Amino acid sequence: METINFNVNLQNKFNECINGYHMINTSPINETMWEDINSQIFTSVNINIYSKSNGGHSSGMDINSSIGKLSNKSAKYDSIHQKSFNISSYRLTTVCNDKHCGTPTDFITEINKRKNFDYYSILVRDELSYQNKIQYDWYLIPSDYIVLNPNSYTWEKIIGQRGKNKDNQIGWVTNEINGSKMKITFSMSSQLWISLSITDEIKKFIIASTIVENIPKFNYIDLYEKFVEFI
């Protein structure tokens, strides 16, 4: 699956929408809000939205659009050097847990069965708190891209302490591919975590970026009083 080429207008609408959010809000954009903002950006450039999860917590597709099905994620760069970021994915307690550790075949099959979308649409931020600014990068990565595919990795047991026993299996972890890796920890609901290293290849999936000043200009009361006469 290839990346999609977008025009400059979409990047402009991304900048406008992210800045518009921060004209009112100081909280960084989370996954639920990113789904709404992502949809608004698409609609503004005539990309049709067929359905949305509207903040639902079920894993998988969040937006079904005319360019494909998307899973929306938000994340934060691990440091000022922007070397990596982490995204959470499926909870896999039905196929691997502290009582039944499962096998890589078990949970890889389960992951692929649940993957009902074409792209990860990921909004990653760097909070430049000393400047009251936030940088946002928008990645649109094919869901079958090598470092997002559990079949690409070699999975090994994580051995550690559970209760009084020190030599129990407590999860699964992969090798690294270009600095990226996956991990499942039983004590965290067997949730799949993906760590993506920011290589030159990953940077190619950035389709828009912006830096916002995180100092709101309005509040919701201001908006209501200003526009109530038009409602």
Helices and strands as residue ranges (DSSP letters): H 8-22, H 31-44, E 49-52, E 63-65, E 68-76, E 84-91, H 104-114, E 119-128, G 129-131, E 133-142, G 146-148, G 150-152, E 155-162, E 165-174, E 181-185, G 186-188, E 191-197, H 200-203, E 206-213, H 220-227, G 228-230
